[in-house]
């Protein structure tokens, strides 16, 4: 009886601890991971995209709010900057991977901008457009707060 209870308890603990945050930093199939912010009502430097690819961190600025030409990663940033961005890949929310939704909230609807997240794995690119206003699902809001903090620090 004790063995059965112990096994059931261990199973439940493992089940509850799995699946919340995949460790994408260890996934060799990740081609690149990107995150950035944008604002469509702007004049120059309307969007900034950071990208982790092949052990380096890149930055790309856009004069429109659209992040285009994703094949061009941008300018390589100093090596110490990747340590600031790597936690975003390490803590990537499983909910984004599990959902077919590509938009969360109403990004830039009230002239407050939005965030873009990109993940290319095995040549397949997924992207998410996420509102800046804190009306996001409870599982996503802490991650986006972290994204905002990293973008702020990298932009200084």
Number of C-alpha atoms within 10 A of each C-alpha: 6 7 8 9 10 11 12 12 12 12 12 12 11 11 10 10 10 10 13 13 15 17 14 19 16 10 10 9 12 19 16 21 23 23 24 23 25 26 20 18 14 14 10 12 14 19 23 23 23 28 26 22 15 9 10 17 26 21 19 18 19 15 15 18 22 14 18 9 8 12 6 9 18 16 13 15 15 10 11 10 15 18 11 14 23 17 14 20 20 14 16 19 21 16 16 17 13 9 8 10 12 13 14 18 16 17 20 20 11 9 11 15 22 23 25 24 21 19 23 16 16 11 11 9 13 15 17 17 20 22 22 22 15 13 12 16 11 9 13 18 15 14 15 20 12 15 20 17 14 19 19 11 11 15 9 5
